[in-house]
Amino acid sequence: VEVEARDELGALVESFNQMTLDLRAGRENLQHSRDSLQSTNTELDARRRYMEAVLANIATGVVSLNAEGEITTFNRATERMLAIEAHDAIGQRFENVLSDESFAALKDLMERAKARRAPLEDDLSLHVNGSRLTVAAHCSSLRDSGGAYMGTVVVLDDLTELITAQKTAAWREVARRIAHGIRN
C-alpha cells in the first residue's frame, strides 16, 4: 500500500508493508525448504530402494538388528540358508527367531558381537531342515559417532558346497594315489 502520510497512518502503512514483505520472504523460504526436503526424501527413497535391491539379489545372507535386538533386515539369501521366512523374522527379537537349538552357535556369536567393538568371525555348523549347513559368519556391532550401540549386522556365507567340493577333491586325490600305488 502506498501512502504519502507522515503521521500514525503513514507509520501503520509502513509497518503493514514491511509485514507483507516479511511474510512473502518467509513463504518463499518455507517453499524453498519444502522443495529441498522433498528432493532429499526422493533421493533417500531411491537409495533405500537400491540398497533393498542389492540385498535381495546377493548370494550372501545379511541380517541386521536394531539396538533392541529386533531384526530389521533379513534378505532372501538368509531365508534360503536358514529356512526362515523374512516376514516371520522382521520385527521380532533375534533370540525368538533363532530359538531352535541348531542356531545356538549363531545366537552366541551375535550376542558376543554386541558387547565388542571389533568384528567377530567364525565358521559355524548349523543343522537346517535335517541337513548340515556350514557358514562363515561375520558379526559387527554398529555404533554411532559417539560410540553408542545402534545394532548388529551379521553376514553369512554358505560354505557347504565349497567344503563338499574340497572333500571330493581330497578323496579323488586319495583314490588317485591308491590307484598309482596299485599300478606300481
C-alpha positions as CSV (number, residue, x, y, z in Angstrom):
1,V,0.0,0.0,0.0
2,E,1.4,3.4,-0.9
3,V,0.6,6.4,1.2
4,E,2.3,9.8,1.4
5,A,1.4,10.4,5.0
6,R,4.0,11.1,7.8
7,D,1.7,10.6,10.7
8,E,0.4,7.5,12.5
9,L,-1.4,6.3,9.4
10,G,1.9,6.5,7.5
11,A,3.7,4.5,10.2
12,L,0.9,1.9,10.2
13,V,1.1,1.6,6.4
14,E,4.8,1.3,6.5
15,S,4.6,-1.4,9.2
16,F,1.9,-3.2,7.1
17,N,4.1,-3.1,4.0
18,Q,7.1,-4.4,6.0
19,M,5.0,-7.2,7.4
20,T,3.8,-8.3,3.9
21,L,7.4,-8.3,2.7
22,D,8.4,-10.4,5.7
23,L,5.5,-12.8,5.1
24,R,6.5,-13.1,1.4
25,A,10.1,-13.8,2.3
26,G,9.0,-16.3,4.9
27,R,6.7,-18.1,2.5
28,E,9.5,-18.2,-0.1
29,N,11.9,-19.6,2.4
30,L,9.3,-22.2,3.5
31,Q,8.7,-23.2,-0.1
32,H,12.4,-23.5,-0.7
33,S,12.8,-25.6,2.4
34,R,9.9,-27.8,1.4
35,D,11.3,-28.3,-2.1
36,S,14.7,-29.1,-0.6
37,L,13.2,-31.6,1.8
38,Q,11.1,-33.2,-0.9
39,S,14.2,-33.6,-3.1
40,T,16.2,-35.1,-0.1
41,N,13.3,-37.5,0.6
42,T,13.2,-38.6,-3.0
43,E,17.0,-39.2,-3.1
44,L,16.8,-41.1,0.2
45,D,13.9,-43.2,-1.1
46,A,15.9,-44.0,-4.3
47,R,18.9,-45.0,-2.2
48,R,16.8,-47.2,0.1
49,R,15.2,-49.0,-3.0
50,Y,18.7,-49.5,-4.4
51,M,20.0,-51.0,-1.2
52,E,17.0,-53.3,-0.9
53,A,17.6,-54.5,-4.5
54,V,21.2,-55.2,-3.8
55,L,20.4,-57.1,-0.5
56,A,17.7,-59.0,-2.2
57,N,19.9,-60.2,-5.1
58,I,23.2,-61.1,-3.4
59,A,24.1,-64.7,-2.5
60,T,25.4,-63.6,0.9
61,G,23.0,-63.7,3.8
62,V,22.6,-60.4,5.6
63,V,20.8,-59.9,8.9
64,S,20.7,-56.6,10.8
65,L,19.4,-55.9,14.3
66,N,18.4,-52.6,15.9
67,A,19.6,-51.6,19.4
68,E,16.7,-53.6,21.0
69,G,17.8,-56.8,19.3
70,E,14.9,-56.8,16.8
71,I,15.6,-58.0,13.2
72,T,15.3,-55.1,10.7
73,T,16.9,-56.8,7.7
74,F,16.6,-60.4,6.6
75,N,17.5,-60.9,2.9
76,R,16.5,-63.7,0.5
77,A,19.8,-65.5,0.9
78,T,19.3,-65.7,4.6
79,E,15.8,-67.0,4.1
80,R,17.2,-69.7,1.9
81,M,20.1,-70.6,4.2
82,L,18.2,-70.7,7.5
83,A,14.9,-71.8,6.1
84,I,13.1,-68.9,7.9
85,E,10.8,-66.5,6.0
86,A,11.7,-62.8,6.3
87,H,8.1,-61.8,7.1
88,D,8.3,-64.1,10.1
89,A,11.6,-62.7,11.3
90,I,11.5,-58.9,10.7
91,G,10.4,-57.0,13.7
92,Q,11.0,-60.0,16.0
93,R,13.8,-60.4,18.6
94,F,16.6,-62.5,17.1
95,E,16.5,-64.8,20.2
96,N,12.9,-65.7,19.4
97,V,13.6,-66.2,15.7
98,L,16.7,-68.3,16.2
99,S,15.3,-70.2,19.2
100,D,16.0,-73.6,17.7
101,E,19.0,-75.3,19.3
102,S,20.6,-75.7,15.9
103,F,21.1,-71.9,15.8
104,A,22.8,-71.7,19.3
105,A,26.2,-71.0,17.9
106,L,24.9,-68.2,15.7
107,K,23.0,-66.7,18.6
108,D,26.1,-66.8,20.8
109,L,28.2,-65.1,18.1
110,M,25.6,-62.3,17.7
111,E,25.4,-61.8,21.5
112,R,29.2,-61.6,21.8
113,A,29.4,-59.1,18.9
114,K,27.0,-56.7,20.7
115,A,29.5,-56.2,23.5
116,R,32.6,-55.8,21.3
117,R,33.7,-53.0,19.1
118,A,35.8,-55.3,16.9
119,P,34.0,-57.6,14.4
120,L,33.8,-61.4,15.2
121,E,34.2,-64.1,12.6
122,D,33.6,-67.8,12.9
123,D,32.8,-70.8,10.8
124,L,29.6,-72.3,12.1
125,S,28.0,-75.7,11.5
126,L,24.2,-75.4,11.6
127,H,21.5,-78.1,11.2
128,V,18.7,-76.7,9.0
129,N,15.8,-78.9,7.8
130,G,17.7,-82.1,8.6
131,S,20.8,-81.2,6.6
132,R,24.2,-79.7,7.7
133,L,25.0,-76.2,6.7
134,T,28.4,-74.7,7.1
135,V,28.6,-70.9,7.1
136,A,31.3,-68.3,7.6
137,A,29.6,-65.8,9.9
138,H,30.9,-62.2,10.3
139,C,29.2,-60.1,13.1
140,S,29.8,-56.5,13.7
141,S,28.2,-54.1,16.2
142,L,27.0,-50.9,14.7
143,R,27.9,-47.8,16.7
144,D,27.2,-44.1,16.1
145,S,29.9,-41.4,16.1
146,G,29.7,-41.1,19.9
147,G,30.3,-44.9,20.3
148,A,26.7,-45.7,21.4
149,Y,25.4,-49.1,20.3
150,M,22.9,-48.9,17.4
151,G,22.6,-52.6,16.5
152,T,24.4,-55.5,14.9
153,V,24.9,-56.7,11.3
154,V,25.5,-60.3,10.5
155,V,26.9,-61.5,7.2
156,L,26.6,-65.2,6.3
157,D,28.5,-67.0,3.5
158,D,27.4,-70.5,2.7
159,L,30.5,-72.7,2.6
160,T,28.7,-76.1,2.4
161,E,29.3,-76.5,-1.4
162,L,32.9,-75.4,-1.1
163,I,33.6,-77.8,1.7
164,T,31.9,-80.6,-0.2
165,A,34.0,-79.8,-3.3
166,Q,37.2,-79.8,-1.1
167,K,36.3,-83.2,0.4
168,T,35.5,-84.6,-3.0
169,A,38.8,-83.3,-4.4
170,A,40.7,-84.8,-1.4
171,W,39.0,-88.2,-1.9
172,R,39.8,-88.1,-5.6
173,E,43.5,-87.4,-4.7
174,V,43.5,-90.3,-2.2
175,A,41.9,-92.6,-4.9
176,R,44.4,-91.4,-7.5
177,R,47.4,-92.2,-5.1
178,I,46.0,-95.6,-4.2
179,A,45.5,-96.4,-7.9
180,H,49.0,-95.3,-8.7
181,G,50.3,-97.4,-5.8
182,I,48.5,-100.4,-7.0
183,R,49.8,-100.0,-10.5
184,N,53.3,-99.7,-9.3
